[in-house]
Amino acid sequence: MTNAILHEIAAQVGTPCYIYDQDKITANYRRLAAAFAGCGIYYAVKANSNLSILRLLRELGAGFDVVSIGEMRRAMLAGASADQIVFAGVGKRDDELIEALDAGIGWLNVESAQELRVLSDIAQAKGLRPNVALRINPAVDPHTHQYLATGKGSSKFGINVEPALALVAQRADYPGVNIAGVHAHIGSLLFEPATYAQTMQVLLDFVAECRSFGADLSHVDVGGGFGVAYQPDGAQLAVEDIANAMLPLARADGVNVQIEPGRYLVAEAGQLLTRVLYIKTNGDKHYAVVDAAMNDLIRPSLYGAAHQVLKVAKNQEPRRKSQDGSEKDLALSTKHLALESQDLYEVVGPICESGDFLAHAVTLPDLQRGDLLAIQHAGAYGFAMSSNYNTRPRAAEVMLHGQGWRIIRTRETFESLVAGEIGCL
Ligand code: LLP
């Protein structure tokens, strides 16, 4: 992507603005689909639920993993049929279960004995018998940030293995559901193929145990969580290595495998474009105050996530021939020549909290008021986790396709923010 396009988008759409690259999402999906050939791929909508992204993934062949009825409606608006959707989540409301059943949902991942009872009763009353996978809590340590670990035995997710086995054994008590699968998702941002092999083995042991008392589960869903490198020298995980670590185990057992990746498909394909409002120095720290904030991208504040920040070279900056004959933007090339003009910056937003930062101690060349910065790997859990804190309208979203681009979500307005309050005055 050229800097000229980023300047054009900033000028026409304004900042802050999320920009996604359709070609990258497509390439990520194709690579994943090749590595997991024969498996069901259910995109975790929570990572980025923009309708245009959902539609793109649907056209590429993805199903959807949803955790609310709102996400189910989004997936269907984007062109999915209900049977291509898995409804997961630790706390589904009755009205959500009813709507999902009425729509003809493909699978429900059930997370407690009580939920199984409620779902079975509702479905039976409707004369339905939906496919259910029990989400087990496999007690595998995913070695990730504590907020992103979900499969340690005592976390709120899923059902411990023994009680889950007991539910399958007592399946005759739940005539409104077809318990046909077992599911686990042990966490997010994982980098060890061995962790997936371990999880798969727990799932397959579960299936084997069920077979021993005559219950034949046809599907195992091993969740998502595939890590991506947020820094050029950061930890990496090739999806092929995950597939190689666990698929041979499953093939030997003759079960169908499902996965639910979110971040892997969209993180790297997105960036958050923001403009520098002010530069200042307080004590020993240089600050770049930008127009994006923690309400736009909360990952740095919430998880201490370190996203790479790049300066977008100015359009009008003179270009020079580099040694290999190609043209380079002067602003970028001077990065290496004029070390004295670089500084370590705290990139912070306008929100009234010290926790409002987008990056700590990043090296940026010649930063000035008005410069554009592009925060990398912001396509997953970026816009999706954004809020209106400080009455800040949520950002616009743009999709790049080939050499062109289009708005896929307009910026919120003050009027849309207060719409639900004005009538209550
Ligand atoms: N399946 C289940 C049941 C999940 O809970 C999640 C994510 C996924 C799949 C997709 O995980 P992924 O492939 O995207 O890692 N906000 C955090 C991530 C929270 C993930 C929550 N569950 C972040 O910004 O890092």
Residues whose N, C-alpha, C, O or C-beta is under 5 A from the ligand:
A	BS01	LLP	A44 A47 A88 H185 G187 S188 L189 G223 G224 G225 F226 E260 P261 G262 R263 Y264 R299 A380 Y381
